[in-house]
C-alpha cells in the first residue's frame, strides 16, 4: 500500500447511551496504530470523539470516516433529527459511515440501508430487519465492507471494525503490528461461532409448544414427523404447517439446531471424545454430526472446543 502522508479524520460518535467501552477502546486502538505508523514514517489517524453538542458547532470539519458504536439502551428507535441530518450530510460529501452492533439502527434511520448489506448483533437481527425491511441483514458476518457503508456485529466487534479502519488507511503491516501489541487475533471470526439457538416459545400454540418441550427432553431420540404430529394430535401436513408458523423453521431444522446447541454445551464443559458427544446428542454417524456442526457454527467441533472450552 502506498504511503499516506495526510491525516485521515476519524469521528467516533458518542451519542446518548453509547457503550463507552467501545468509544474509549477504539480511541486507544487507533492511538496504538498511530504510534506504530509513526515509527515507520507512515500516515496518521486524526481521531475525534464527538458528542451531540459538538454537532451544533458551525465549524465542525468534515470527517473521512464516522463510527457509530454500540448502545447499551434497549431503545431501538433512533429519531434525533439533528444527528440523522449530520450523518446523512457527511455521507453525502463522501464520508464512510461505520456501525457496530446497535449502531446499525442509526444507518437504517438515515435511510442508508435500502438494498445494502449490513450486519448487527444476532439478537438484534429480527428487530433491525423489521424496522428497515429493505436492508439486507446478515448477522452471521462479524464485519461487512460495502465500501461507503461498513458494519460490524456484536458489542465487542469494535475490535474488528477498528482493525478494519487501520487496514484501510494505514495498511496491513500497521494492522498486524497493532494486533500484536494488543494481543488480539480476530481473523476468521463469524457471528455464527457464537450464536445460540433460542427457539420461539411464546407463539401461543399450546400443541406445538408441547412438542417443543418433549424435544427438549428427548432430543437424542430418533424422531419422525409422523411421530411428532401424533404427539400434537394432528395430521402430518397440519403439523408441519403449524410448527413452521409457530417457530419459523421446520421440525427437522429445529431438531438439528437443538442437538447442536446441546453439543456446544458438552464441548464447552466436558472432555468427552467428539464421537461420544455426537452420539449423546442423537447422531449415530460422527461424520454427519461433524458436517452439521460446522454448517451451523462455522467451526469444526474440535476447533470449537479449543476456542470455547471452560474445562481447562
Legacy VTK file of the C-alpha trace (Angstrom):
# vtk DataFile Version 3.0
C-alpha trace
ASCII
DATASET POLYDATA
POINTS 312 float
0.000 0.000 0.000
1.297 3.452 -0.909
2.475 5.558 1.988
-0.097 8.081 3.207
1.220 11.446 4.379
-2.049 13.234 5.192
-4.038 12.749 8.340
-7.258 10.810 7.927
-10.048 12.141 10.127
-11.961 9.568 12.174
-15.022 10.606 14.180
-16.210 8.294 16.953
-19.718 9.483 17.736
-20.537 9.292 21.461
-24.320 9.619 21.227
-26.538 9.275 24.348
-26.422 5.753 25.886
-23.414 4.793 23.777
-21.200 1.969 25.040
-18.296 3.936 26.488
-16.011 0.907 26.476
-16.250 0.801 22.677
-15.685 4.559 22.334
-12.590 4.566 24.509
-11.366 1.202 23.266
-11.443 2.406 19.664
-9.599 5.578 20.627
-6.897 3.512 22.346
-6.632 1.097 19.401
-6.177 3.987 16.971
-3.566 5.563 19.264
-1.534 2.341 19.206
-1.900 2.213 15.412
-0.704 5.814 15.102
2.394 5.055 17.178
3.207 2.046 15.043
2.675 4.067 11.871
4.782 6.999 13.120
7.652 4.613 13.794
7.591 3.788 10.091
7.038 7.389 8.931
3.561 6.472 7.778
0.217 8.238 7.870
-1.802 9.180 10.913
-5.414 8.935 12.030
-6.841 12.178 13.381
-9.285 10.710 15.882
-12.023 12.771 17.482
-14.722 11.704 19.907
-17.789 13.767 19.066
-20.796 14.427 21.287
-24.244 15.666 20.330
-23.205 19.163 21.402
-20.236 19.048 19.030
-22.610 18.561 16.098
-24.076 22.015 16.759
-20.775 23.731 16.003
-20.840 25.525 12.671
-17.136 24.987 12.007
-17.183 21.215 12.568
-14.781 19.841 9.941
-15.595 17.042 7.504
-14.816 13.509 8.685
-13.403 10.858 6.368
-14.953 8.103 8.489
-17.744 8.191 11.059
-18.066 5.357 13.564
-21.386 4.682 15.290
-20.530 2.462 18.299
-22.888 0.084 20.119
-25.587 1.269 22.509
-26.427 -0.027 25.973
-30.020 1.196 25.685
-32.947 -1.076 24.902
-34.436 1.713 22.789
-34.044 0.822 19.112
-35.742 3.876 17.597
-33.165 6.467 16.695
-35.042 9.585 15.707
-32.876 12.547 16.722
-33.181 14.604 13.526
-30.060 16.638 14.187
-27.943 13.506 14.423
-29.578 11.958 11.356
-29.047 15.131 9.307
-25.352 15.228 10.273
-24.744 11.591 9.352
-26.548 11.984 6.011
-24.717 15.207 5.210
-21.288 13.707 5.948
-22.108 10.592 3.930
-23.347 12.768 1.088
-19.966 14.502 0.995
-18.091 11.213 0.747
-17.621 10.027 4.322
-17.541 6.304 5.055
-20.106 5.552 7.765
-19.415 2.575 10.046
-21.676 0.954 12.615
-21.113 -1.547 15.384
-23.889 -3.696 16.825
-26.935 -1.473 17.565
-25.208 1.418 15.806
-26.688 -0.074 12.625
-30.064 1.363 13.636
-28.637 4.836 13.008
-27.766 3.757 9.461
-31.292 2.498 8.916
-32.881 5.623 10.365
-30.787 7.692 7.936
-32.146 5.687 5.001
-28.685 4.365 4.171
-29.543 0.662 4.313
-32.047 0.343 1.466
-30.775 -2.520 -0.659
-27.485 -2.575 1.251
-25.907 -5.498 3.140
-25.499 -4.931 6.873
-24.668 -6.897 9.992
-25.526 -6.362 13.642
-25.615 -8.471 16.789
-27.555 -11.639 16.018
-30.034 -10.897 18.811
-30.934 -7.624 17.065
-31.272 -9.082 13.572
-35.048 -9.519 13.628
-35.699 -6.022 15.006
-33.347 -4.379 12.501
-34.924 -6.249 9.582
-38.422 -5.403 10.822
-37.709 -1.692 11.144
-35.804 -1.489 7.854
-37.262 -4.177 5.570
-35.267 -3.016 2.533
-31.965 -3.727 4.290
-30.132 -6.972 3.501
-29.368 -8.126 7.050
-26.802 -10.891 7.514
-25.973 -11.299 11.197
-23.716 -14.315 10.618
-20.963 -11.958 9.500
-18.722 -10.196 12.008
-17.972 -7.417 9.523
-19.425 -6.373 6.162
-17.489 -3.927 3.997
-19.810 -2.306 1.476
-17.276 0.429 0.731
-19.032 3.583 1.984
-21.159 1.648 4.496
-19.277 -0.683 6.851
-20.962 -2.611 9.656
-19.707 -4.872 12.442
-21.657 -7.347 14.544
-21.679 -7.717 18.345
-20.775 -5.430 21.241
-17.099 -6.394 21.095
-16.885 -6.209 17.308
-15.462 -2.712 17.737
-12.101 -4.523 17.720
-12.798 -5.919 14.236
-14.077 -2.568 12.990
-11.104 -0.717 14.456
-8.580 -3.014 12.785
-10.507 -2.730 9.519
-10.205 1.085 9.650
-6.496 0.814 10.395
-6.016 -1.516 7.429
-7.962 0.763 5.080
-5.987 3.904 5.920
-2.627 2.748 7.276
-2.138 -0.666 5.681
-1.935 -4.310 6.691
1.547 -4.038 8.192
0.378 -1.454 10.744
-2.711 -3.554 11.471
-0.563 -6.602 12.197
1.701 -4.615 14.499
-1.294 -3.131 16.307
-2.965 -6.515 16.748
0.247 -7.998 18.133
0.636 -5.094 20.536
-2.915 -5.532 21.843
-2.731 -9.359 21.836
-5.782 -9.755 19.632
-6.372 -12.106 16.731
-9.810 -11.511 15.225
-9.088 -13.095 11.859
-11.587 -15.598 10.518
-14.328 -14.975 13.080
-18.002 -15.230 12.261
-21.023 -14.460 14.422
-22.391 -17.941 13.966
-19.406 -19.150 16.009
-21.168 -17.505 18.950
-24.853 -17.674 18.034
-27.028 -19.672 20.435
-30.211 -21.450 19.403
-33.100 -19.669 21.089
-36.340 -21.301 19.968
-39.540 -19.274 19.843
-41.740 -20.405 22.738
-44.219 -17.546 23.100
-46.090 -18.206 19.843
-49.373 -19.127 21.538
-49.878 -22.596 20.020
-50.077 -24.993 23.017
-49.907 -28.147 20.888
-46.685 -27.090 19.165
-45.268 -25.916 22.492
-45.891 -29.366 23.988
-43.867 -30.902 21.141
-41.047 -28.412 21.737
-40.944 -29.315 25.423
-40.826 -33.005 24.517
-37.964 -32.422 22.082
-36.059 -30.540 24.766
-36.095 -33.689 26.887
-35.741 -36.305 24.145
-33.602 -34.553 21.519
-31.248 -37.540 21.245
-34.048 -39.974 20.326
-34.884 -40.953 16.766
-37.947 -38.938 15.829
-40.148 -38.598 12.763
-42.608 -36.010 11.537
-45.334 -38.587 11.870
-44.413 -39.264 15.485
-44.272 -35.563 16.353
-47.572 -34.962 14.591
-49.074 -37.758 16.648
-47.899 -36.104 19.862
-49.569 -32.889 18.718
-52.741 -34.797 17.715
-52.578 -33.517 14.150
-52.084 -34.857 10.670
-48.510 -34.609 9.397
-49.444 -31.914 6.908
-51.216 -29.778 9.517
-48.396 -30.300 11.991
-45.717 -29.159 9.523
-47.709 -26.052 8.658
-48.390 -25.098 12.273
-44.887 -25.917 13.502
-43.280 -23.631 10.938
-45.861 -20.910 11.546
-45.099 -21.052 15.272
-41.311 -21.427 15.271
-40.290 -20.032 11.895
-38.461 -23.215 10.877
-39.241 -26.836 10.006
-39.134 -29.607 12.645
-36.016 -31.082 11.003
-34.082 -27.803 11.171
-35.391 -27.207 14.688
-34.100 -30.580 15.890
-30.732 -30.061 14.175
-30.265 -26.710 15.913
-31.391 -28.097 19.251
-28.952 -31.009 19.042
-26.049 -28.789 18.019
-26.828 -26.409 20.885
-26.636 -29.354 23.295
-23.377 -30.436 21.636
-21.910 -26.962 22.151
-22.520 -27.313 25.874
-20.857 -30.734 26.036
-17.846 -29.481 24.075
-17.504 -26.469 26.355
-17.959 -28.274 29.682
-16.542 -31.775 29.166
-13.589 -33.606 27.642
-15.761 -36.294 26.062
-14.488 -37.555 22.701
-16.256 -35.828 19.820
-17.716 -39.156 18.688
-19.264 -39.565 22.150
-20.660 -36.029 22.006
-22.215 -36.831 18.636
-23.811 -39.998 19.987
-25.161 -38.253 23.107
-26.999 -35.621 21.088
-28.543 -38.137 18.694
-26.062 -38.601 15.854
-25.072 -42.202 15.243
-22.804 -41.164 12.362
-19.940 -38.912 13.595
-19.278 -37.634 10.078
-22.881 -36.466 9.758
-22.580 -34.729 13.124
-19.345 -33.027 12.071
-20.911 -31.799 8.841
-24.000 -30.341 10.541
-21.971 -28.866 13.415
-19.701 -26.924 11.081
-22.621 -25.825 8.922
-24.411 -24.323 11.927
-21.481 -22.976 13.948
-18.937 -22.238 11.234
-16.289 -24.282 13.088
-15.242 -27.888 13.301
-16.170 -29.454 16.632
-12.538 -29.787 17.727
-11.790 -26.164 16.862
-14.930 -25.054 18.697
-13.731 -26.859 21.832
-10.288 -25.260 21.562
-11.817 -21.797 21.378
-14.672 -22.039 23.876
-13.833 -24.768 26.377
-14.283 -23.767 30.020
-12.745 -27.036 31.213
-9.031 -26.262 31.301
LINES 1 313
312 0 1 2 3 4 5 6 7 8 9 10 11 12 13 14 15 16 17 18 19 20 21 22 23 24 25 26 27 28 29 30 31 32 33 34 35 36 37 38 39 40 41 42 43 44 45 46 47 48 49 50 51 52 53 54 55 56 57 58 59 60 61 62 63 64 65 66 67 68 69 70 71 72 73 74 75 76 77 78 79 80 81 82 83 84 85 86 87 88 89 90 91 92 93 94 95 96 97 98 99 100 101 102 103 104 105 106 107 108 109 110 111 112 113 114 115 116 117 118 119 120 121 122 123 124 125 126 127 128 129 130 131 132 133 134 135 136 137 138 139 140 141 142 143 144 145 146 147 148 149 150 151 152 153 154 155 156 157 158 159 160 161 162 163 164 165 166 167 168 169 170 171 172 173 174 175 176 177 178 179 180 181 182 183 184 185 186 187 188 189 190 191 192 193 194 195 196 197 198 199 200 201 202 203 204 205 206 207 208 209 210 211 212 213 214 215 216 217 218 219 220 221 222 223 224 225 226 227 228 229 230 231 232 233 234 235 236 237 238 239 240 241 242 243 244 245 246 247 248 249 250 251 252 253 254 255 256 257 258 259 260 261 262 263 264 265 266 267 268 269 270 271 272 273 274 275 276 277 278 279 280 281 282 283 284 285 286 287 288 289 290 291 292 293 294 295 296 297 298 299 300 301 302 303 304 305 306 307 308 309 310 311
